[in-house]
Amino acid sequence: MGSYQQVLAGTPLTVTETFSVDGGPIDLDAGLPTLILTRPDGTNYTPVPTVLNSWVGPPARSTGQYRFVLPKQPDPYWLDYKLTGVIGGQSLDLGGRVEWVGYLGHLFNIDEFRQMRVAGSQPFASTSTYTNAMIQDTRAEVLDEFCQILNFCPIPRYFREIHSAAGWQGIVLNEPYPIKILSVTVSGAAALTSGFVVGEGGTLDPVSNYVATSWPAYGYRNVAVEFVAGLDRIPGRGRASAMLMAGQALNPAGFSSASSVSLPTGESYSYEPAEMGRWGYERHTGVKDLDRWLNRWAAARLGVG
């Protein structure tokens, strides 16, 4: 896996990759690189966007750069891409993954994040020291951290699972809080999503005319289900907590020496060294209010979306 980018569902994305040799950018011997897009199930995604080697800036094209535009995906999803070109008679590959997340927004807004104050200053206001790409990458990392610590995703993400169908029983999805079924394949045949519902407790149940029914076919690991899971929006003070974790990751020295951190909305947060507290309370980060939020919501029992 090469580069990774995260974008909001319903948004197109321009992907720019640079071919290089020995650390220096270089154009292909001739023509344009070929592009292959791969879905999560391993099949090719079509139509394949046109790859460009010229465009109107800013920024203007640099040596070795090639670009394509991925169309918006209406739901959380991901696609892998591979660009293949020939340099010096040898084939070179560049690849990566684009993930669409959320419906109502990311964990936090970049412009709002740049207004965060650490010990009275605004370190993230500098677009040269902290580029948008750096903040976006860190925001994606924070989302992974939140999903791991909370044991559910605080905003919607795409998932694909393989299960076994038997009798009239529904299957229990591994990822909690499924909110939308995207596709169901049973024994290699695509099934209508209208023939399934998400039951109480996060099960996938076959139905017909609002009545439980049996699976189209039984078998071992014969059901592939694609679905969106998570919460419609990050709960409680989650946006502030996400900004605090991102700020700590991008500027650890500033956080460790600061007595307070302030968000643009005016709240102030204090810092303490991370440690395991009493009665199972875990200080994941040392930012007390962030750790309180993580512990509070990880222990919560939320209803299925």
C-alpha positions in Angstrom: 0.0 0.0 0.0 1.3 3.4 -0.9 -0.4 6.7 -0.2 -3.7 6.9 1.7 -6.2 9.7 1.5 -9.6 10.2 3.2 -12.4 12.3 1.8 -16.0 12.9 2.8 -18.7 10.8 1.2 -20.3 12.6 -1.7 -17.1 14.4 -2.6 -14.8 13.8 -5.7 -11.1 13.7 -5.2 -8.2 14.7 -7.4 -5.2 12.3 -7.0 -1.7 13.5 -8.0 1.2 11.0 -8.0 4.8 11.7 -8.9 7.1 9.2 -10.5 10.8 9.4 -9.4 14.1 7.6 -9.8 16.8 7.8 -7.0 14.7 10.4 -5.2 14.4 12.7 -8.2 11.1 13.3 -10.1 11.1 12.1 -13.7 8.6 11.9 -16.6 7.8 8.6 -18.2 9.6 7.5 -21.3 6.5 8.2 -23.4 2.8 8.7 -23.1 0.7 8.4 -19.9 0.6 5.8 -17.1 -2.1 3.2 -17.1 -4.6 3.3 -14.2 -6.4 0.4 -12.5 -9.0 0.9 -9.8 -9.8 -2.0 -7.5 -12.9 -2.4 -5.4 -12.8 -3.9 -1.9 -14.0 -7.3 -3.3 -11.0 -7.4 -5.6 -12.9 -6.6 -8.9 -12.0 -3.7 -11.1 -13.9 -0.5 -10.8 -15.2 1.2 -14.0 -15.3 3.6 -15.7 -11.6 4.3 -15.2 -10.9 8.1 -15.0 -8.6 9.7 -17.6 -5.0 10.2 -16.5 -3.6 13.7 -17.2 -0.1 15.1 -17.6 -1.1 18.7 -18.0 -3.5 20.9 -16.1 -4.1 24.5 -15.1 -2.7 25.5 -11.7 -2.3 26.4 -9.0 -0.3 24.5 -8.4 1.1 23.9 -11.9 2.3 20.5 -13.0 5.9 19.5 -12.0 8.1 17.0 -13.6 7.0 13.4 -13.1 3.4 14.3 -11.9 0.3 12.6 -13.3 -3.2 13.2 -12.1 -6.7 11.7 -12.2 -10.1 12.6 -10.6 -12.0 10.0 -8.7 -15.8 10.5 -8.9 -17.7 11.1 -5.7 -19.0 8.1 -3.8 -22.5 8.6 -2.2 -21.7 6.3 0.7 -18.6 5.5 2.7 -16.4 3.3 0.6 -12.8 2.8 -0.5 -10.9 2.1 -3.7 -7.3 1.1 -4.4 -5.5 2.5 -7.4 -2.4 1.6 -9.3 -0.6 3.8 -11.8 1.9 2.0 -14.0 4.4 3.7 -16.3 7.7 3.0 -18.0 10.9 4.8 -17.1 14.3 3.8 -18.7 12.6 0.8 -20.2 11.5 -0.5 -16.8 7.9 -0.7 -15.5 7.2 1.3 -12.3 4.1 1.2 -10.1 2.6 3.9 -7.9 -0.4 3.1 -5.8 -2.6 4.0 -2.9 -6.1 4.0 -1.3 -8.8 6.5 -1.1 -11.5 6.1 1.6 -14.8 8.0 1.6 -16.1 8.4 5.2 -18.9 10.1 7.1 -22.2 11.6 5.9 -22.5 14.8 7.9 -18.8 15.6 8.2 -15.3 14.6 9.2 -14.2 14.4 12.8 -13.3 18.1 12.7 -12.9 21.0 10.3 -9.3 21.9 9.3 -9.9 25.6 9.4 -11.3 25.3 12.9 -8.4 23.1 14.0 -5.9 25.7 12.8 -7.3 28.1 15.4 -6.3 25.9 18.3 -4.1 27.6 20.9 -1.4 25.7 22.7 0.1 27.6 25.7 -1.3 30.9 24.2 0.1 30.5 20.7 -1.5 29.1 17.5 1.1 26.7 16.1 -1.3 25.1 13.6 -2.0 28.4 11.9 1.2 28.0 9.9 0.3 26.4 6.5 3.9 25.8 5.7 4.8 24.0 9.0 1.4 22.2 9.1 0.1 21.6 5.6 -3.5 20.6 4.9 -2.2 17.2 3.8 -0.5 16.7 7.2 -3.6 17.6 9.1 -5.7 15.4 6.9 -3.4 12.4 7.4 -3.4 13.0 11.2 -7.2 13.3 11.2 -7.4 9.9 9.5 -5.1 8.4 12.1 -7.2 9.8 14.9 -10.3 8.2 13.4 -8.5 4.8 13.5 -7.5 5.5 17.1 -11.0 6.4 18.1 -12.5 3.3 16.4 -9.9 1.1 18.2 -10.4 2.7 21.7 -14.2 3.1 21.5 -14.8 -0.3 19.9 -17.1 1.4 17.3 -16.6 4.1 14.7 -17.8 7.6 15.8 -18.6 8.5 12.2 -19.8 6.2 9.3 -17.2 4.0 7.6 -17.4 1.2 5.0 -17.0 -2.4 6.0 -17.1 -5.8 4.1 -17.6 -9.0 6.0 -17.8 -12.7 5.1 -20.3 -15.0 7.0 -22.0 -18.3 6.8 -25.7 -18.7 6.2 -27.7 -21.4 7.9 -31.5 -21.9 8.1 -33.6 -18.9 9.1 -31.0 -17.5 11.4 -29.7 -14.0 10.9 -26.0 -13.4 10.9 -24.3 -11.2 13.5 -22.2 -8.5 11.9 -18.8 -8.1 13.6 -18.8 -4.3 13.3 -21.2 -2.6 15.7 -23.9 -0.1 14.8 -24.5 -0.9 11.1 -26.6 1.8 9.6 -26.9 1.0 5.9 -26.6 -2.2 3.8 -24.8 -1.6 0.5 -24.8 -5.0 -1.0 -25.3 -8.7 -0.2 -23.9 -11.6 -2.2 -25.0 -15.1 -1.3 -23.1 -18.1 -2.8 -21.7 -15.9 -5.5 -25.1 -14.4 -6.6 -26.0 -10.7 -5.9 -29.1 -10.4 -3.8 -31.4 -7.4 -3.5 -30.7 -5.4 -0.4 -34.4 -4.9 0.0 -34.5 -8.6 1.0 -32.6 -7.9 4.2 -32.9 -5.8 7.3 -30.5 -4.8 10.1 -32.1 -6.4 13.2 -31.8 -5.5 16.8 -28.3 -6.2 18.1 -26.7 -5.7 14.7 -27.8 -8.8 12.8 -28.4 -9.1 9.1 -31.8 -10.8 8.7 -33.4 -12.0 5.4 -37.0 -10.8 5.1 -39.9 -10.8 2.6 -42.9 -8.5 2.9 -41.9 -7.7 6.5 -41.8 -11.4 7.4 -38.7 -13.3 8.3 -37.6 -15.8 5.6 -34.8 -18.2 4.9 -31.5 -17.5 3.1 -31.4 -17.9 -0.7 -28.7 -20.5 -0.1 -26.9 -22.1 2.8 -23.1 -22.6 3.0 -19.9 -22.0 4.8 -18.6 -18.4 4.4 -21.0 -18.0 1.5 -22.4 -14.5 2.4 -20.5 -11.4 1.5 -22.1 -8.2 2.9 -20.9 -4.6 2.3 -22.3 -2.1 4.7 -21.8 1.3 6.4 -21.4 1.2 10.2 -20.8 3.8 12.9 -22.8 6.8 14.2 -24.4 9.4 12.0 -22.3 12.1 13.7 -19.5 12.1 16.3 -21.3 12.2 19.7 -21.0 14.7 22.6 -17.7 16.6 22.8 -16.1 14.2 20.2 -15.2 17.0 17.8 -13.2 18.8 20.4 -11.6 15.5 21.6 -10.6 14.7 18.0 -8.9 18.0 17.6 -7.1 17.6 20.9 -5.7 14.2 19.9 -4.7 15.5 16.4 -3.0 18.5 18.0 -1.1 16.3 20.4 0.1 14.0 17.6 1.3 16.9 15.4 2.9 18.9 18.1 3.8 16.5 21.0 6.5 18.8 22.5 4.1 21.7 22.6 1.4 19.6 24.4 3.8 18.0 26.9 5.1 21.4 28.0 1.8 23.3 27.9 -0.3 23.9 31.0 -3.4 24.5 28.9 -4.8 24.1 25.4 -7.7 26.1 24.1 -10.1 25.4 21.2 -11.5 28.2 19.0 -14.9 27.8 20.7 -13.2 28.9 24.0 -12.9 25.7 26.0 -9.6 25.2 27.8 -8.1 21.8 28.6 -5.2 20.8 30.9 -2.5 18.3 30.2 -1.2 15.5 32.5 1.1 12.5 31.7 -0.7 9.5 30.3 -1.1 6.6 32.8 -3.5 3.9 33.9 -5.9 5.3 36.5 -7.9 3.6 39.2 -10.9 1.3 38.6 -9.9 0.7 35.0 -9.9 4.4 34.0 -7.3 4.7 31.3 -5.5 8.0 30.5 -4.8 7.3 26.8 -3.3 10.8 26.1 -2.9 12.8 29.3 -5.4 15.4 28.2 -8.0 14.9 30.9 -11.1 15.9 29.1 -10.1 13.9 26.0 -9.5 10.8 28.1 -12.8 11.3 30.0 -14.6 11.5 26.7 -12.9 8.3 25.4 -13.7 6.4 28.6 -17.2 7.7 28.8 -18.3 6.8 25.3 -16.3 3.5 25.1 -18.4 2.2 28.0 -21.7 3.5 26.6 -24.4 1.2 25.2 -25.7 2.9 22.1 -28.7 1.8 20.1 -28.3 0.4 16.6 -28.6 3.2 14.0 
